[in-house]
Amino acid sequence: MPGKTITSCAECTYPIAAEHVGERATCPMCGTINQAISQGVTIPTTFFWSVLAFGLGVFVGPALIATTTEGRSWLEKQARGIGR
């Protein structure tokens, strides 16, 4: 059901589909008149963790490499342009 807001009945928790937020819908199960309430905007979990992991990799990655002597010398060579 694209374009529909899914909400549940306040009395019996039966799922109700509404066209827009604020629409009054009658529950087909118990007959109660309900008002569709917005669920809000959510960020997909995989997208959130992907962005967070990328950001941490960009900022923490070089610091982790620089903790070893071999990594530190490699970073110095890269900074001078010798390691290309």
Secondary structure, DSSP 8 states (H G I E B T S, - for coil): -TT-EEEE-TTT--EEEESSTT-EEE-TTT--EEE---------HHHHHHHHHHHHHHHHHHHHHTTSHHHHHHHHHHHHTTT-
